[in-house]
Amino acid sequence: MNRGPERLRTLLSLNIKNRRRLLDLSQEKLAEAANLSAQTVNDIEGCRMWVSDKTMVKLAKALKVEIYQLLLPSIEENIQGEPPESLHSPAETLLTLQYKIKKYIDQQFYETLRADL
């Protein structure tokens, strides 16, 4: 069973909740800021609803993040579930993270496409 779409819904849900809490917003306040219903925000956070591209833009803008950030795993989760690597400089850390993030997004995208076929 392909869990790609479920995984993306879960990541989206967690990232919206975490960011909303960081900004000290209720679901109602986020809904108002994003011009959505509170029930829609509740359904998205509860993984009961996927979002359109337009809704994702509204949420990202209201949460003051870039859209792609709503689909990234948290740092604590580690992208591949691997132990942290020993990195020597901030530049190496950044390059490694950029590579892993791109690899992860590509993998999730293709798994989602395969699941739809």
Backbone atoms as SQL, in Angstrom:
CREATE TABLE atoms (id INTEGER PRIMARY KEY, chain TEXT, resi INTEGER, resn TEXT, atom TEXT, x REAL, y REAL, z REAL);
INSERT INTO atoms VALUES
  (1, 'A', 1, 'MET', 'N', 0.838, -1.190, 0.000),
  (2, 'A', 1, 'MET', 'CA', 0.000, 0.000, 0.000),
  (3, 'A', 1, 'MET', 'C', 0.880, 1.250, 0.000),
  (4, 'A', 2, 'ASN', 'N', 0.614, 2.160, -0.902),
  (5, 'A', 2, 'ASN', 'CA', 1.369, 3.397, -0.994),
  (6, 'A', 2, 'ASN', 'C', 0.824, 4.398, 0.007),
  (7, 'A', 3, 'ARG', 'N', 1.687, 4.880, 0.858),
  (8, 'A', 3, 'ARG', 'CA', 1.270, 5.809, 1.897),
  (9, 'A', 3, 'ARG', 'C', 1.666, 7.242, 1.573),
  (10, 'A', 4, 'GLY', 'N', 2.064, 7.520, 0.325),
  (11, 'A', 4, 'GLY', 'CA', 2.503, 8.858, -0.061),
  (12, 'A', 4, 'GLY', 'C', 1.472, 9.934, 0.198),
  (13, 'A', 5, 'PRO', 'N', 0.251, 9.798, -0.328),
  (14, 'A', 5, 'PRO', 'CA', -0.755, 10.836, -0.105),
  (15, 'A', 5, 'PRO', 'C', -1.094, 11.011, 1.381),
  (16, 'A', 6, 'GLU', 'N', -1.172, 9.902, 2.102),
  (17, 'A', 6, 'GLU', 'CA', -1.461, 9.980, 3.542),
  (18, 'A', 6, 'GLU', 'C', -0.341, 10.721, 4.260),
  (19, 'A', 7, 'ARG', 'N', 0.875, 10.425, 3.874),
  (20, 'A', 7, 'ARG', 'CA', 2.049, 11.071, 4.477),
  (21, 'A', 7, 'ARG', 'C', 2.029, 12.574, 4.213),
  (22, 'A', 8, 'LEU', 'N', 1.696, 12.974, 3.003),
  (23, 'A', 8, 'LEU', 'CA', 1.635, 14.401, 2.687),
  (24, 'A', 8, 'LEU', 'C', 0.531, 15.104, 3.473),
  (25, 'A', 9, 'ARG', 'N', -0.619, 14.462, 3.596),
  (26, 'A', 9, 'ARG', 'CA', -1.711, 15.049, 4.398),
  (27, 'A', 9, 'ARG', 'C', -1.280, 15.221, 5.848),
  (28, 'A', 10, 'THR', 'N', -0.581, 14.220, 6.369),
  (29, 'A', 10, 'THR', 'CA', -0.123, 14.283, 7.757),
  (30, 'A', 10, 'THR', 'C', 0.901, 15.404, 7.940),
  (31, 'A', 11, 'LEU', 'N', 1.857, 15.503, 7.017),
  (32, 'A', 11, 'LEU', 'CA', 2.849, 16.575, 7.099),
  (33, 'A', 11, 'LEU', 'C', 2.184, 17.943, 7.022),
  (34, 'A', 12, 'LEU', 'N', 1.266, 18.098, 6.101),
  (35, 'A', 12, 'LEU', 'CA', 0.557, 19.366, 5.957),
  (36, 'A', 12, 'LEU', 'C', -0.184, 19.703, 7.241),
  (37, 'A', 13, 'SER', 'N', -0.896, 18.735, 7.766),
  (38, 'A', 13, 'SER', 'CA', -1.654, 18.936, 8.995),
  (39, 'A', 13, 'SER', 'C', -0.751, 19.367, 10.150),
  (40, 'A', 14, 'LEU', 'N', 0.313, 18.622, 10.372),
  (41, 'A', 14, 'LEU', 'CA', 1.221, 18.934, 11.480),
  (42, 'A', 14, 'LEU', 'C', 1.889, 20.292, 11.313),
  (43, 'A', 15, 'ASN', 'N', 2.308, 20.598, 10.098),
  (44, 'A', 15, 'ASN', 'CA', 2.974, 21.877, 9.866),
  (45, 'A', 15, 'ASN', 'C', 2.029, 23.053, 10.052),
  (46, 'A', 16, 'ILE', 'N', 0.794, 22.911, 9.625),
  (47, 'A', 16, 'ILE', 'CA', -0.179, 23.986, 9.823),
  (48, 'A', 16, 'ILE', 'C', -0.443, 24.168, 11.313),
  (49, 'A', 17, 'LYS', 'N', -0.685, 23.062, 12.024),
  (50, 'A', 17, 'LYS', 'CA', -0.931, 23.152, 13.475),
  (51, 'A', 17, 'LYS', 'C', 0.239, 23.789, 14.202),
  (52, 'A', 18, 'ASN', 'N', 1.450, 23.305, 13.910),
  (53, 'A', 18, 'ASN', 'CA', 2.629, 23.827, 14.601),
  (54, 'A', 18, 'ASN', 'C', 2.843, 25.305, 14.327),
  (55, 'A', 19, 'ARG', 'N', 2.724, 25.685, 13.077),
  (56, 'A', 19, 'ARG', 'CA', 2.922, 27.097, 12.714),
  (57, 'A', 19, 'ARG', 'C', 1.820, 27.967, 13.319),
  (58, 'A', 20, 'ARG', 'N', 0.594, 27.486, 13.283),
  (59, 'A', 20, 'ARG', 'CA', -0.535, 28.235, 13.850),
  (60, 'A', 20, 'ARG', 'C', -0.317, 28.463, 15.340),
  (61, 'A', 21, 'ARG', 'N', 0.131, 27.420, 16.030),
  (62, 'A', 21, 'ARG', 'CA', 0.383, 27.541, 17.477),
  (63, 'A', 21, 'ARG', 'C', 1.561, 28.476, 17.748),
  (64, 'A', 22, 'LEU', 'N', 2.586, 28.408, 16.903),
  (65, 'A', 22, 'LEU', 'CA', 3.738, 29.289, 17.050),
  (66, 'A', 22, 'LEU', 'C', 3.312, 30.754, 16.929),
  (67, 'A', 23, 'LEU', 'N', 2.377, 31.012, 16.050),
  (68, 'A', 23, 'LEU', 'CA', 1.863, 32.373, 15.860),
  (69, 'A', 23, 'LEU', 'C', 0.747, 32.710, 16.839),
  (70, 'A', 24, 'ASP', 'N', 0.425, 31.757, 17.723),
  (71, 'A', 24, 'ASP', 'CA', -0.623, 31.931, 18.733),
  (72, 'A', 24, 'ASP', 'C', -1.977, 32.254, 18.088),
  (73, 'A', 25, 'LEU', 'N', -2.313, 31.467, 17.073),
  (74, 'A', 25, 'LEU', 'CA', -3.599, 31.631, 16.379),
  (75, 'A', 25, 'LEU', 'C', -4.503, 30.453, 16.686),
  (76, 'A', 26, 'SER', 'N', -5.765, 30.723, 16.883),
  (77, 'A', 26, 'SER', 'CA', -6.752, 29.649, 16.965),
  (78, 'A', 26, 'SER', 'C', -7.089, 29.219, 15.540),
  (79, 'A', 27, 'GLN', 'N', -7.788, 28.107, 15.419),
  (80, 'A', 27, 'GLN', 'CA', -8.231, 27.691, 14.085),
  (81, 'A', 27, 'GLN', 'C', -9.141, 28.755, 13.484),
  (82, 'A', 28, 'GLU', 'N', -9.953, 29.360, 14.306),
  (83, 'A', 28, 'GLU', 'CA', -10.874, 30.392, 13.827),
  (84, 'A', 28, 'GLU', 'C', -10.126, 31.616, 13.306),
  (85, 'A', 29, 'LYS', 'N', -9.087, 32.028, 14.029),
  (86, 'A', 29, 'LYS', 'CA', -8.304, 33.195, 13.597),
  (87, 'A', 29, 'LYS', 'C', -7.534, 32.890, 12.307),
  (88, 'A', 30, 'LEU', 'N', -7.000, 31.674, 12.219),
  (89, 'A', 30, 'LEU', 'CA', -6.311, 31.284, 10.983),
  (90, 'A', 30, 'LEU', 'C', -7.297, 31.268, 9.824),
  (91, 'A', 31, 'ALA', 'N', -8.465, 30.700, 10.057),
  (92, 'A', 31, 'ALA', 'CA', -9.484, 30.644, 9.014),
  (93, 'A', 31, 'ALA', 'C', -9.840, 32.049, 8.536),
  (94, 'A', 32, 'GLU', 'N', -10.001, 32.952, 9.469),
  (95, 'A', 32, 'GLU', 'CA', -10.330, 34.336, 9.125),
  (96, 'A', 32, 'GLU', 'C', -9.201, 34.981, 8.308),
  (97, 'A', 33, 'ALA', 'N', -7.969, 34.781, 8.752),
  (98, 'A', 33, 'ALA', 'CA', -6.816, 35.369, 8.054),
  (99, 'A', 33, 'ALA', 'C', -6.648, 34.788, 6.650),
  (100, 'A', 34, 'ALA', 'N', -7.026, 33.520, 6.476),
  (101, 'A', 34, 'ALA', 'CA', -6.868, 32.854, 5.180),
  (102, 'A', 34, 'ALA', 'C', -8.141, 32.933, 4.330),
  (103, 'A', 35, 'ASN', 'N', -9.166, 33.563, 4.857),
  (104, 'A', 35, 'ASN', 'CA', -10.453, 33.670, 4.159),
  (105, 'A', 35, 'ASN', 'C', -11.030, 32.278, 3.861),
  (106, 'A', 36, 'LEU', 'N', -11.004, 31.433, 4.891),
  (107, 'A', 36, 'LEU', 'CA', -11.556, 30.081, 4.817),
  (108, 'A', 36, 'LEU', 'C', -12.523, 29.902, 5.980),
  (109, 'A', 37, 'SER', 'N', -13.286, 28.837, 5.942),
  (110, 'A', 37, 'SER', 'CA', -14.147, 28.545, 7.086),
  (111, 'A', 37, 'SER', 'C', -13.333, 27.844, 8.165),
  (112, 'A', 38, 'ALA', 'N', -13.767, 28.012, 9.398),
  (113, 'A', 38, 'ALA', 'CA', -13.095, 27.334, 10.511),
  (114, 'A', 38, 'ALA', 'C', -13.205, 25.819, 10.337),
  (115, 'A', 39, 'GLN', 'N', -14.310, 25.341, 9.781),
  (116, 'A', 39, 'GLN', 'CA', -14.478, 23.906, 9.558),
  (117, 'A', 39, 'GLN', 'C', -13.471, 23.385, 8.537),
  (118, 'A', 40, 'THR', 'N', -13.171, 24.179, 7.521),
  (119, 'A', 40, 'THR', 'CA', -12.174, 23.782, 6.529),
  (120, 'A', 40, 'THR', 'C', -10.809, 23.630, 7.186),
  (121, 'A', 41, 'VAL', 'N', -10.413, 24.595, 8.005),
  (122, 'A', 41, 'VAL', 'CA', -9.131, 24.508, 8.714),
  (123, 'A', 41, 'VAL', 'C', -9.127, 23.279, 9.620),
  (124, 'A', 42, 'ASN', 'N', -10.229, 23.049, 10.314),
  (125, 'A', 42, 'ASN', 'CA', -10.333, 21.883, 11.196),
  (126, 'A', 42, 'ASN', 'C', -10.197, 20.588, 10.399),
  (127, 'A', 43, 'ASP', 'N', -10.834, 20.506, 9.250),
  (128, 'A', 43, 'ASP', 'CA', -10.758, 19.303, 8.410),
  (129, 'A', 43, 'ASP', 'C', -9.354, 19.078, 7.860),
  (130, 'A', 44, 'ILE', 'N', -8.676, 20.141, 7.486),
  (131, 'A', 44, 'ILE', 'CA', -7.306, 20.017, 6.978),
  (132, 'A', 44, 'ILE', 'C', -6.378, 19.557, 8.100),
  (133, 'A', 45, 'GLU', 'N', -6.497, 20.180, 9.255),
  (134, 'A', 45, 'GLU', 'CA', -5.647, 19.795, 10.387),
  (135, 'A', 45, 'GLU', 'C', -5.964, 18.384, 10.875),
  (136, 'A', 46, 'GLY', 'N', -7.172, 17.934, 10.660),
  (137, 'A', 46, 'GLY', 'CA', -7.552, 16.587, 11.061),
  (138, 'A', 46, 'GLY', 'C', -7.311, 15.542, 9.986),
  (139, 'A', 47, 'CYS', 'N', -6.636, 15.924, 8.916),
  (140, 'A', 47, 'CYS', 'CA', -6.316, 15.032, 7.790),
  (141, 'A', 47, 'CYS', 'C', -7.568, 14.460, 7.120),
  (142, 'A', 48, 'ARG', 'N', -8.662, 15.159, 7.216),
  (143, 'A', 48, 'ARG', 'CA', -9.897, 14.695, 6.584),
  (144, 'A', 48, 'ARG', 'C', -10.128, 15.349, 5.219),
  (145, 'A', 49, 'MET', 'N', -9.239, 16.288, 4.878),
  (146, 'A', 49, 'MET', 'CA', -9.442, 17.034, 3.642),
  (147, 'A', 49, 'MET', 'C', -8.090, 17.418, 3.068),
  (148, 'A', 50, 'TRP', 'N', -7.950, 17.258, 1.769),
  (149, 'A', 50, 'TRP', 'CA', -6.777, 17.754, 1.077),
  (150, 'A', 50, 'TRP', 'C', -7.110, 19.144, 0.577),
  (151, 'A', 51, 'VAL', 'N', -6.102, 19.915, 0.233),
  (152, 'A', 51, 'VAL', 'CA', -6.320, 21.305, -0.140),
  (153, 'A', 51, 'VAL', 'C', -6.024, 21.531, -1.613),
  (154, 'A', 52, 'SER', 'N', -6.708, 22.500, -2.161),
  (155, 'A', 52, 'SER', 'CA', -6.397, 22.915, -3.529),
  (156, 'A', 52, 'SER', 'C', -5.162, 23.801, -3.490),
  (157, 'A', 53, 'ASP', 'N', -4.616, 24.075, -4.642),
  (158, 'A', 53, 'ASP', 'CA', -3.462, 24.965, -4.694),
  (159, 'A', 53, 'ASP', 'C', -3.818, 26.357, -4.179),
  (160, 'A', 54, 'LYS', 'N', -5.015, 26.819, -4.475),
  (161, 'A', 54, 'LYS', 'CA', -5.444, 28.146, -4.017),
  (162, 'A', 54, 'LYS', 'C', -5.555, 28.197, -2.493),
  (163, 'A', 55, 'THR', 'N', -6.083, 27.136, -1.908),
  (164, 'A', 55, 'THR', 'CA', -6.194, 27.071, -0.451),
  (165, 'A', 55, 'THR', 'C', -4.817, 27.022, 0.188),
  (166, 'A', 56, 'MET', 'N', -3.906, 26.276, -0.416),
  (167, 'A', 56, 'MET', 'CA', -2.550, 26.187, 0.118),
  (168, 'A', 56, 'MET', 'C', -1.885, 27.564, 0.095),
  (169, 'A', 57, 'VAL', 'N', -2.088, 28.326, -0.961),
  (170, 'A', 57, 'VAL', 'CA', -1.529, 29.675, -1.048),
  (171, 'A', 57, 'VAL', 'C', -2.101, 30.544, 0.073),
  (172, 'A', 58, 'LYS', 'N', -3.399, 30.468, 0.287),
  (173, 'A', 58, 'LYS', 'CA', -4.040, 31.257, 1.344),
  (174, 'A', 58, 'LYS', 'C', -3.486, 30.892, 2.722),
  (175, 'A', 59, 'LEU', 'N', -3.347, 29.596, 2.978),
  (176, 'A', 59, 'LEU', 'CA', -2.834, 29.149, 4.276),
  (177, 'A', 59, 'LEU', 'C', -1.386, 29.590, 4.479),
  (178, 'A', 60, 'ALA', 'N', -0.567, 29.414, 3.473),
  (179, 'A', 60, 'ALA', 'CA', 0.842, 29.805, 3.582),
  (180, 'A', 60, 'ALA', 'C', 0.963, 31.304, 3.852),
  (181, 'A', 61, 'LYS', 'N', 0.178, 32.076, 3.150),
  (182, 'A', 61, 'LYS', 'CA', 0.218, 33.533, 3.342),
  (183, 'A', 61, 'LYS', 'C', -0.226, 33.902, 4.753),
  (184, 'A', 62, 'ALA', 'N', -1.303, 33.302, 5.230),
  (185, 'A', 62, 'ALA', 'CA', -1.800, 33.587, 6.581),
  (186, 'A', 62, 'ALA', 'C', -0.815, 33.127, 7.651),
  (187, 'A', 63, 'LEU', 'N', -0.078, 32.051, 7.363),
  (188, 'A', 63, 'LEU', 'CA', 0.893, 31.515, 8.323),
  (189, 'A', 63, 'LEU', 'C', 2.289, 32.116, 8.148),
  (190, 'A', 64, 'LYS', 'N', 2.425, 32.991, 7.141),
  (191, 'A', 64, 'LYS', 'CA', 3.681, 33.712, 6.884),
  (192, 'A', 64, 'LYS', 'C', 4.846, 32.761, 6.598),
  (193, 'A', 65, 'VAL', 'N', 4.578, 31.792, 5.731),
  (194, 'A', 65, 'VAL', 'CA', 5.613, 30.855, 5.287),
  (195, 'A', 65, 'VAL', 'C', 5.492, 30.682, 3.775),
  (196, 'A', 66, 'GLU', 'N', 6.521, 30.107, 3.185),
  (197, 'A', 66, 'GLU', 'CA', 6.452, 29.738, 1.779),
  (198, 'A', 66, 'GLU', 'C', 5.623, 28.453, 1.668),
  (199, 'A', 67, 'ILE', 'N', 4.975, 28.261, 0.563),
  (200, 'A', 67, 'ILE', 'CA', 4.089, 27.113, 0.383),
  (201, 'A', 67, 'ILE', 'C', 4.816, 25.791, 0.610),
  (202, 'A', 68, 'TYR', 'N', 6.002, 25.654, 0.049),
  (203, 'A', 68, 'TYR', 'CA', 6.711, 24.382, 0.167),
  (204, 'A', 68, 'TYR', 'C', 6.994, 24.011, 1.623),
  (205, 'A', 69, 'GLN', 'N', 7.106, 25.012, 2.497),
  (206, 'A', 69, 'GLN', 'CA', 7.403, 24.739, 3.898),
  (207, 'A', 69, 'GLN', 'C', 6.270, 23.984, 4.594),
  (208, 'A', 70, 'LEU', 'N', 5.081, 24.074, 4.047),
  (209, 'A', 70, 'LEU', 'CA', 3.954, 23.355, 4.633),
  (210, 'A', 70, 'LEU', 'C', 4.024, 21.855, 4.367),
  (211, 'A', 71, 'LEU', 'N', 4.904, 21.439, 3.466),
  (212, 'A', 71, 'LEU', 'CA', 5.006, 20.021, 3.109),
  (213, 'A', 71, 'LEU', 'C', 6.323, 19.374, 3.537),
  (214, 'A', 72, 'LEU', 'N', 7.140, 20.106, 4.250),
  (215, 'A', 72, 'LEU', 'CA', 8.424, 19.568, 4.679),
  (216, 'A', 72, 'LEU', 'C', 8.314, 18.880, 6.032),
  (217, 'A', 73, 'PRO', 'N', 9.049, 17.795, 6.210),
  (218, 'A', 73, 'PRO', 'CA', 9.077, 17.160, 7.534),
  (219, 'A', 73, 'PRO', 'C', 9.785, 18.067, 8.528),
  (220, 'A', 74, 'SER', 'N', 9.474, 17.896, 9.784),
  (221, 'A', 74, 'SER', 'CA', 10.120, 18.713, 10.804),
  (222, 'A', 74, 'SER', 'C', 11.567, 18.269, 10.977),
  (223, 'A', 75, 'ILE', 'N', 12.374, 19.155, 11.502),
  (224, 'A', 75, 'ILE', 'CA', 13.781, 18.854, 11.736),
  (225, 'A', 75, 'ILE', 'C', 13.900, 17.654, 12.676),
  (226, 'A', 76, 'GLU', 'N', 13.077, 17.624, 13.733),
  (227, 'A', 76, 'GLU', 'CA', 13.151, 16.552, 14.714),
  (228, 'A', 76, 'GLU', 'C', 12.879, 15.189, 14.089),
  (229, 'A', 77, 'GLU', 'N', 12.036, 15.167, 13.091),
  (230, 'A', 77, 'GLU', 'CA', 11.634, 13.910, 12.471),
  (231, 'A', 77, 'GLU', 'C', 12.748, 13.334, 11.611),
  (232, 'A', 78, 'ASN', 'N', 13.624, 14.166, 11.124),
  (233, 'A', 78, 'ASN', 'CA', 14.711, 13.799, 10.207),
  (234, 'A', 78, 'ASN', 'C', 14.110, 13.244, 8.914),
  (235, 'A', 79, 'ILE', 'N', 14.569, 13.740, 7.837),
  (236, 'A', 79, 'ILE', 'CA', 13.975, 13.476, 6.535),
  (237, 'A', 79, 'ILE', 'C', 13.908, 11.996, 6.188),
  (238, 'A', 80, 'GLN', 'N', 14.930, 11.256, 6.396),
  (239, 'A', 80, 'GLN', 'CA', 14.927, 9.844, 6.031),
  (240, 'A', 80, 'GLN', 'C', 14.866, 8.935, 7.250),
  (241, 'A', 81, 'GLY', 'N', 14.686, 9.487, 8.430),
  (242, 'A', 81, 'GLY', 'CA', 14.677, 8.688, 9.627),
  (243, 'A', 81, 'GLY', 'C', 16.067, 8.176, 9.971),
  (244, 'A', 82, 'GLU', 'N', 17.077, 8.829, 9.436),
  (245, 'A', 82, 'GLU', 'CA', 18.453, 8.414, 9.659),
  (246, 'A', 82, 'GLU', 'C', 19.018, 9.154, 10.865),
  (247, 'A', 83, 'PRO', 'N', 20.046, 8.609, 11.474),
  (248, 'A', 83, 'PRO', 'CA', 20.708, 9.349, 12.545),
  (249, 'A', 83, 'PRO', 'C', 21.360, 10.600, 11.974),
  (250, 'A', 84, 'PRO', 'N', 21.426, 11.666, 12.751),
  (251, 'A', 84, 'PRO', 'CA', 22.037, 12.891, 12.237),
  (252, 'A', 84, 'PRO', 'C', 23.476, 12.637, 11.801),
  (253, 'A', 85, 'GLU', 'N', 23.841, 13.282, 10.714),
  (254, 'A', 85, 'GLU', 'CA', 25.199, 13.134, 10.201),
  (255, 'A', 85, 'GLU', 'C', 26.133, 14.100, 10.912),
  (256, 'A', 86, 'SER', 'N', 27.379, 13.758, 10.929),
  (257, 'A', 86, 'SER', 'CA', 28.389, 14.649, 11.476),
  (258, 'A', 86, 'SER', 'C', 28.733, 15.669, 10.399),
  (259, 'A', 87, 'LEU', 'N', 28.386, 16.922, 10.623),
  (260, 'A', 87, 'LEU', 'CA', 28.628, 17.965, 9.631),
  (261, 'A', 87, 'LEU', 'C', 29.706, 18.907, 10.157),
  (262, 'A', 88, 'HIS', 'N', 30.481, 19.445, 9.232),
  (263, 'A', 88, 'HIS', 'CA', 31.641, 20.204, 9.649),
  (264, 'A', 88, 'HIS', 'C', 31.464, 21.714, 9.571),
  (265, 'A', 89, 'SER', 'N', 30.563, 22.205, 8.764),
  (266, 'A', 89, 'SER', 'CA', 30.406, 23.644, 8.643),
  (267, 'A', 89, 'SER', 'C', 28.947, 23.968, 8.326),
  (268, 'A', 90, 'PRO', 'N', 28.543, 25.223, 8.574),
  (269, 'A', 90, 'PRO', 'CA', 27.171, 25.616, 8.215),
  (270, 'A', 90, 'PRO', 'C', 26.898, 25.447, 6.722),
  (271, 'A', 91, 'ALA', 'N', 27.885, 25.700, 5.887),
  (272, 'A', 91, 'ALA', 'CA', 27.698, 25.548, 4.440),
  (273, 'A', 91, 'ALA', 'C', 27.418, 24.090, 4.080),
  (274, 'A', 92, 'GLU', 'N', 28.172, 23.163, 4.692),
  (275, 'A', 92, 'GLU', 'CA', 27.945, 21.740, 4.435),
  (276, 'A', 92, 'GLU', 'C', 26.573, 21.314, 4.954),
  (277, 'A', 93, 'THR', 'N', 26.197, 21.837, 6.105),
  (278, 'A', 93, 'THR', 'CA', 24.887, 21.527, 6.676),
  (279, 'A', 93, 'THR', 'C', 23.789, 21.977, 5.727),
  (280, 'A', 94, 'LEU', 'N', 23.901, 23.189, 5.237),
  (281, 'A', 94, 'LEU', 'CA', 22.901, 23.728, 4.319),
  (282, 'A', 94, 'LEU', 'C', 22.826, 22.925, 3.038),
  (283, 'A', 95, 'LEU', 'N', 23.961, 22.599, 2.460),
  (284, 'A', 95, 'LEU', 'CA', 23.967, 21.804, 1.229),
  (285, 'A', 95, 'LEU', 'C', 23.349, 20.428, 1.447),
  (286, 'A', 96, 'THR', 'N', 23.667, 19.804, 2.570),
  (287, 'A', 96, 'THR', 'CA', 23.111, 18.492, 2.876),
  (288, 'A', 96, 'THR', 'C', 21.599, 18.575, 3.048),
  (289, 'A', 97, 'LEU', 'N', 21.141, 19.572, 3.780),
  (290, 'A', 97, 'LEU', 'CA', 19.697, 19.726, 3.977),
  (291, 'A', 97, 'LEU', 'C', 18.979, 20.017, 2.665),
  (292, 'A', 98, 'GLN', 'N', 19.552, 20.884, 1.846),
  (293, 'A', 98, 'GLN', 'CA', 18.939, 21.186, 0.554),
  (294, 'A', 98, 'GLN', 'C', 18.809, 19.920, -0.288),
  (295, 'A', 99, 'TYR', 'N', 19.849, 19.133, -0.323),
  (296, 'A', 99, 'TYR', 'CA', 19.824, 17.890, -1.094),
  (297, 'A', 99, 'TYR', 'C', 18.759, 16.943, -0.558),
  (298, 'A', 100, 'LYS', 'N', 18.723, 16.755, 0.755),
  (299, 'A', 100, 'LYS', 'CA', 17.762, 15.822, 1.346),
  (300, 'A', 100, 'LYS', 'C', 16.325, 16.293, 1.162),
  (301, 'A', 101, 'ILE', 'N', 16.109, 17.594, 1.286),
  (302, 'A', 101, 'ILE', 'CA', 14.750, 18.131, 1.107),
  (303, 'A', 101, 'ILE', 'C', 14.296, 17.916, -0.326),
  (304, 'A', 102, 'LYS', 'N', 15.144, 18.229, -1.286),
  (305, 'A', 102, 'LYS', 'CA', 14.779, 18.024, -2.687),
  (306, 'A', 102, 'LYS', 'C', 14.516, 16.546, -2.960),
  (307, 'A', 103, 'LYS', 'N', 15.389, 15.686, -2.463),
  (308, 'A', 103, 'LYS', 'CA', 15.228, 14.249, -2.657),
  (309, 'A', 103, 'LYS', 'C', 13.905, 13.768, -2.049),
  (310, 'A', 104, 'TYR', 'N', 13.603, 14.238, -0.860),
  (311, 'A', 104, 'TYR', 'CA', 12.371, 13.836, -0.176),
  (312, 'A', 104, 'TYR', 'C', 11.137, 14.304, -0.948),
  (313, 'A', 105, 'ILE', 'N', 11.128, 15.558, -1.367),
  (314, 'A', 105, 'ILE', 'CA', 9.978, 16.100, -2.104),
  (315, 'A', 105, 'ILE', 'C', 9.802, 15.356, -3.419),
  (316, 'A', 106, 'ASP', 'N', 10.888, 15.119, -4.134),
  (317, 'A', 106, 'ASP', 'CA', 10.806, 14.360, -5.395),
  (318, 'A', 106, 'ASP', 'C', 10.229, 12.970, -5.148),
  (319, 'A', 107, 'GLN', 'N', 10.704, 12.308, -4.116),
  (320, 'A', 107, 'GLN', 'CA', 10.230, 10.961, -3.791),
  (321, 'A', 107, 'GLN', 'C', 8.730, 10.968, -3.478),
  (322, 'A', 108, 'GLN', 'N', 8.297, 11.915, -2.657),
  (323, 'A', 108, 'GLN', 'CA', 6.879, 11.991, -2.303),
  (324, 'A', 108, 'GLN', 'C', 6.020, 12.311, -3.520),
  (325, 'A', 109, 'PHE', 'N', 6.506, 13.192, -4.376),
  (326, 'A', 109, 'PHE', 'CA', 5.785, 13.564, -5.582),
  (327, 'A', 109, 'PHE', 'C', 5.580, 12.357, -6.498),
  (328, 'A', 110, 'TYR', 'N', 6.653, 11.623, -6.745),
  (329, 'A', 110, 'TYR', 'CA', 6.551, 10.474, -7.640),
  (330, 'A', 110, 'TYR', 'C', 5.737, 9.341, -7.029),
  (331, 'A', 111, 'GLU', 'N', 5.832, 9.150, -5.735),
  (332, 'A', 111, 'GLU', 'CA', 5.003, 8.124, -5.083),
  (333, 'A', 111, 'GLU', 'C', 3.528, 8.484, -5.181),
  (334, 'A', 112, 'THR', 'N', 3.232, 9.763, -5.042),
  (335, 'A', 112, 'THR', 'CA', 1.854, 10.214, -5.156),
  (336, 'A', 112, 'THR', 'C', 1.338, 10.019, -6.570),
  (337, 'A', 113, 'LEU', 'N', 2.165, 10.342, -7.557),
  (338, 'A', 113, 'LEU', 'CA', 1.773, 10.140, -8.950),
  (339, 'A', 113, 'LEU', 'C', 1.513, 8.669, -9.246),
  (340, 'A', 114, 'ARG', 'N', 2.412, 7.801, -8.786),
  (341, 'A', 114, 'ARG', 'CA', 2.232, 6.354, -9.002),
  (342, 'A', 114, 'ARG', 'C', 0.972, 5.839, -8.343),
  (343, 'A', 115, 'ALA', 'N', 0.634, 6.373, -7.190),
  (344, 'A', 115, 'ALA', 'CA', -0.561, 5.926, -6.477),
  (345, 'A', 115, 'ALA', 'C', -1.829, 6.289, -7.241),
  (346, 'A', 116, 'ASP', 'N', -1.758, 7.408, -7.979),
  (347, 'A', 116, 'ASP', 'CA', -2.925, 7.884, -8.732),
  (348, 'A', 116, 'ASP', 'C', -3.104, 7.135, -10.039),
  (349, 'A', 117, 'LEU', 'N', -2.094, 6.408, -10.489),
  (350, 'A', 117, 'LEU', 'CA', -2.181, 5.722, -11.787),
  (351, 'A', 117, 'LEU', 'C', -2.868, 4.405, -11.687);
